[in-house]
Amino acid sequence: MIKYFVSILSSLLLFAGAAIGHEVVPVKNGATIKGLVKFKGSRPADESIVIDKNTDVCGKGQKLNKYIISDSRVKNAVVFIDEPKKGKAIPQNTVVDLTINKCRIEPLVSIGFVGGNFVLENDDDILHTLQLKLWLERQKKVSGRELKDGATIYNVAFPQKGKKIVKPIKGYHRYQPDTGVIKATSSSHPWMRGYVFVFDHPYAAVTDERGSFVIDNLLPGEYTLKVWHEGFGYKEKKIKLSPNETASIEIVL
């Protein structure tokens, strides 16, 4: 057991000390990506769950809303440039707002930036807990014990409605293949879920109801554009941007 926790701690310290790769430089003649994320084919059936706890607040059931697709356009896909070496600075003093409302975590999908804050809030008049967990793929390599949802980075309790807790977004929270996305879960209401991608660069977005996104002020050059969606997983696309170009990109899941 001791060896197990030492391995996990070593992994987290390794991520915390990892060099941040994005170099901030002036962006002249920057390029813009205006894109759509679409799905072709029969829309996947969304799941529903039965609730038997705090039904006066949570209801007796919920749709998971995993597949929000309108006119083939996909909401809640995270789109990002994979490991850009140089570019504009990340936004300052940003927050990731995660609010528990009727036993759901809202929004379901978010992006955040190193140096910002998580703002966690309970809007229900019942006790809630919230855990933020790194999906440590590396953890499977350094330990024989599998963590169901990853390694917990924050574990907070909300004893009453209106409680707000602020926690810093740290360097080791950033997206890496070994850590992946941060998942928000609840030990008191285990069906609750949310997803946060944290970046050390500004070139990321979440698609809206029309499946659209914009990523701007990119240095001209070649990039790998990655897309993640809870139900469809990952997809990537190679792109080449010219100075002052506005590229229209369509990604089909």
C-alpha positions, 0 to 999 in steps of 0.5 A: 500500500505504501509503495502504491501511494509513493508511486502515485505521488511521484507521478503527480510530482513529475507532472507538476515539475514538467516544463511548460512547453508553450513560448509566448511571442508576438503574433503578427499576421496571425491566422484564424480557424473557424470550424464545425464539428459534425457527426454523420450517420444515425444519431446515437441513442442517449442514455437515461438513469433512474435516481432513487436519492434526493428525488425532490431535488434531483428528480426521479431520472435524468438523461445524460445528454451525452449526444447533443446534436442538431442538424448533424452539428455536435455540441460539447466537443473540445477542439485544441491545437496539439502542443503548439510551440509558440504563440500568444499568451494564455488568458489571465485571471480566468475561471472554470465555473462548475455549478451543481444544479438539480444534481447536475454539474454545469457546464458538462464540458469546459476548458481552463488555463494554467494560472486560473481558478476553479470556482465550484458552487452548489445551487441545490439545497442539499449536501453535495460533494465534488471531486476533481480527478486526473485521468492518470493513464500513467497510473496504470503503469506504475501501480497494480491497483486501478483507480476507477476515475483517476487521481483526486486533485480536489475533494470538496463538500458543500453542506448548503446551497450557495456555498462557493469554493475557489481552487487554483488551476496548477501546472500539472492539471494541464492536458497531457496524454498521460493525464488527459481530461479532468473529470468532475464526479461526486461520491454523494451522487455518483451519476454526476459528471463533468469534464475539464480540459486544462491548457498551458496555451490559449488555442482551445475551444468548446463547440456551441449548440451549432457545433462551431468554434473559433481559434485565432491569432495562430502563427502561420505554420503546420499544426495538428488539430485535435477533437475530443467528445465524451461519446466519440472519443478523439479525432485529429486533423493536420492543417497548414495555415498561411499568414492572415488566413481564416481557414474554414475547417469541418471535422466529422466524428 
